[in-house]
Structures are given as structure tokens and as C-alpha cells.
Amino acid sequence: MMDANFEKLLIPGEFTLKMLLWMIDMTPETLDDSIHFALALGLSLIIWAWSFRICVELIKKALGIGQYHRGGQ
């Protein structure tokens, strides 16, 4: 069995995978469990990395870090 916290990390990937499978008229039950897990894990990693990147960029913008003004004063 997987840890409960690990299963929570897979939620975005499973949701996205269901949406993608729905678009091509498939159901998650048609996939092998290991393939379903691998795809959900990969999508989750992409989504969490993207979310983390957005948070970092918002914090940098709020603190004024990394702003380079072109031209002018």
C-alpha cells in the first residue's frame, strides 16, 4: 500500500490523466495499473514543479528580486 501523503501528491496527475483519457474516449480502467501509476506520477511531478515555479516567481516579484529594467532610468 502507498502512504496516504504520497497518494495526495498524485491527485493532480490522476485528475489530469482522467481528463486526457476522457478526450480520447478511454477510461482509466482500460490502462494497466502500472502504466496508470507511471503516467499519473509523471503528470503530478510536472504540475507540482510548475506550481512551485509560479510561487517562486510571485515571491520574487513581491520582493522585487530579479527585475531588470531595460533602458530609461
N, C-alpha and C positions, 0 to 999 in steps of 0.2 A: 504494500500500500504506500501511496505517496503521502508526504507530510501535508497537513492542511494549509500551511502557509505557501508551500510550493504550488498547490492547486489554485490558490488565489492569484498567484503570478501568471498562471496560464489563462485566466479568464479573458483578457483582451484578445489573445491569439485564437482561442476557441470561438469567440464571438465573430471575429473577422473571418475565420475559416468557414463557419456556417454561412456567413453572407456570401463568400466567394463560391462555395459549393451550391448555394441556392441560385446564384446567377447562371451556373452551368447545369442546372436541373439535376443535381445529385444530392444525396443526403449523407450525413456523417457516418451512418451505419453501413454505407457501401464501401467505405475505406477500411483497410486493415487497421487494427488498433495501434500498431507501432508507427505506421505512416501518419495516422491521425495525430498521435502524440508528437512526432517529429515536426510536422507542419505547424501545429498549434504552438509548440515551443519556439520555433523559428520566427513565427509572426509575433509572438509575445515579446521576444527579445528585440525585434525591430521596433515595436510600438513603445516599449519601455525606454529604449535608448533615445527614440525620437522625443518622448515626453520629458526625459531628463534634460535633453539638449535645449528644449524650449524653456524649461525652468531656469537653466543656467543663463540663457540669453536674456530672459526677463530680469533676472537678478543683476546681471551685468549692466543692462540698460538703466535699471533703477539706481544703481550706484555710480553710473557714469563711467564705467570702465570700458576701454576699448573703442571709444568714439574718436574717430579721426575725421576732422573737418577738412574738406578739400577747398582750397582757395579761400579768398576772403580773409576775415580776421579771426 
